[in-house]
Amino acid sequence: MLTELEKYKTTDTTKVTTWFKAAPVSAFPDNGGACVKYKDLQIAIFNFTRRNEWYACQNLCPHKMQMILSRGMIGSTEGEPKVACPFHKKNFSLKTGKNINGDTCDIAVYPVKVEENYVYVGFEE
């Protein structure tokens, strides 16, 4: 049985069946994140202005099961955009969700698009 996070996970925009209108662009800090709710999920959305890119992932840090990733620090490792959990310092790729520290706990990532000053997150339902 799929968990709620796995049920909606997709990085392939061709598989997106629902584009959720999350919030206006102005709701997200430059080079930072904020959390939105989609159904029973908390989704962290990042406005990575240094790279002129947007990312979305689960807000739940799988290491200690805390809803905190939207408050994490974003940066890059060898060109790979990442978020670091503010509590545990685990680093996750914002493109693939892989744990950069080599641990087994990965995160779900979601496609993002910006249209008419609104941020949308894609889900495969």
N, C-alpha and C positions, 0 to 999 in steps of 0.2 A: 504494500500500500504506500502511495506517495504521501510525503508530508505536505503541509500547506505551502512551504517554501518551494519544494520541488515541483509541485503541481503547476505553478505559474512561471517557473524558470524558463527563460529563453534568451539567447544572445543573438539569434538569427531573426532579423526583422522580417524575413519572408514568412516566418511562422507566427508572427503576431496576429492575433485575432481581435484583441482589444487594446486600444490606446487610451489609457487613463489620463484625464486632464488633471494633473497633480496640483499646480499652483502657478501664479504668475512668476516670471523670471525674477522680479524684484524681491520675491520671498526667500531667495537663496543668496547667502553672502558670497562675495568674490573669494575664490580659493578656499571654500568651505562647504559645509553640508547642512542639510536640514532633513527632518523626518516627516513623511506623509503616511497616511493610512490608506490601504487599499483592501477592502473586505476585512479579513482578519490579520492581514499582514502589515508590518511596519517596514517601510521602504526608505532607505537613506538615499538622498539625491545630492550629488556634488556638482557645484559650478566651478570647474577647474579652469579659471580664467587665464592662468599662466600658460596653459596649453590650448586655450580656446576650445575646450571640450566639456561635455556633460557626461556623467556616469550615474548609474543607479545600482544599488545592491540591497540585500537584506540588511535590516538595522541590527539584527541579532548577532552578537559575537558568539561563535560556536564554542569558543574555548571555555568560557564560564557562564554561557547562556544569559548574557545581559544585553539589553536593548541600548546600545551605545555607539555603534559605528558611525552614525550621522554626526557625532561630535569628535570623530577621529581626525587625525592630521593627514592631509593628502600630500603626496609628493611623487617622485619617480625613482625607480631603481633600474639602471641600465636601460632607460627609455620607457620602461613599463610603468604606467600610472598605478598608484597604490594608495590604500588607506591603512593607517595604523590604528589599532584599537587604543583608545586613550588610557585604558586600565592595564591591559596586559601586553601591549606593544607588539602583538601579532600583526604581521603585514599581509594584506590580501591584494591581489591584482584586481584592479577595477575593470579590466577587460575580460578576464577569464574566471575570476573568483578563486583562483588557486592561492593557497597559503604559501607565500613567498619564503617563509621560515622553514619550509619543508615538512611541517606537521601534516597530519592527515585531515584536519578539519578545514574544508573549503567553504566558500559562501556562494549564494545564488546571486547572479548579476542579471540585469535587465536592460534592454535597449531604451535609449532616451532620444526624444526629438523635441525641438523647439519650433513652435509655429505661432506667429502673431503674438509674440511676447508671453506665451504660456509654455510650460514644461509638461511633456507627456511621457509616460512610462508605458512600455509595451509588455503585454502578457499573452501567453499562449494558453487558452482555456480549453 
